[in-house]
């Protein structure tokens, strides 16, 4: 999802999670923390399974809301670093 681009690295972008035409497993958030609650609500609405907030992205209330809705939540961590460390 990228509300400001039509395409990134050859992949189509969508302005809203609700516009993505396929199931979404992980919503990886690279937005400022004040945008997190709305993104979490959209992720819940589309049935995503995980919210991942990148380094510096922290919103405790939104994390609680996501967990209460059954989503797995990671906050303030880099998905690339975590993946590399797991190897």
C-alpha positions in Angstrom: 0.0 0.0 0.0 1.4 3.4 -1.0 -1.1 6.3 -1.3 1.5 8.4 -3.2 2.6 6.0 -5.9 1.1 4.0 -8.8 4.0 1.6 -9.0 7.2 0.8 -7.0 9.9 -1.6 -8.4 7.5 -2.8 -11.0 4.7 -3.7 -8.5 1.3 -2.0 -8.5 0.6 0.2 -5.5 -2.8 0.6 -3.8 -4.0 3.7 -2.0 -5.8 1.7 0.7 -5.5 -1.8 2.1 -9.1 -2.4 1.2 -8.2 -2.0 -2.5 -5.6 -4.9 -2.5 -7.3 -7.7 -4.6 -5.5 -10.6 -2.9 -5.3 -11.8 0.7 -2.8 -9.9 2.9 -0.8 -11.8 5.5 1.5 -9.1 6.8 0.9 -5.3 6.9 4.4 -3.9 7.2 4.0 -0.3 8.4 6.6 2.3 7.4 4.4 5.3 8.2 4.7 7.8 11.1 3.1 6.5 14.3 0.1 8.7 14.2 -1.1 6.9 11.0 -0.9 3.4 12.7 -4.5 3.3 14.2 -6.2 3.8 10.9 -3.9 1.2 9.2 -4.6 -1.3 12.0 -8.3 -0.8 11.5 -8.0 -1.4 7.8 -5.8 -4.5 8.4 -8.5 -5.9 10.7 -11.2 -5.2 8.2 -9.4 -7.1 5.4 -8.5 -10.0 7.6 -4.7 -9.6 7.7 -2.8 -11.9 10.1 0.0 -9.7 11.2 0.9 -6.0 11.9 4.6 -5.2 11.7 5.6 -1.7 12.7 9.1 -0.9 11.5 11.9 0.6 13.7 10.7 3.9 15.3 7.0 3.1 14.6 5.3 2.7 18.0 1.7 2.9 18.9 0.8 0.9 22.0 -3.0 1.4 21.8 -3.1 0.3 18.2 -1.0 -2.8 19.0 -3.5 -3.7 21.8 -6.4 -3.2 19.4 -4.7 -5.5 16.8 -4.0 -8.2 19.3 -7.5 -8.1 20.6 -8.7 -8.6 17.0 -6.4 -11.7 16.8 -3.5 -10.3 14.8 0.1 -11.0 15.6 1.9 -7.7 16.3 5.6 -6.7 16.1 6.5 -3.2 17.0 9.7 -1.1 16.6 11.6 -3.8 14.7 13.0 -4.1 11.2 11.7 -7.1 9.3 14.9 -7.3 7.2 17.1 -7.4 10.3 14.9 -10.0 12.0 14.9 -12.1 8.8 18.7 -11.8 8.5 19.3 -12.7 12.1 17.2 -15.8 11.8 19.4 -17.3 9.1 
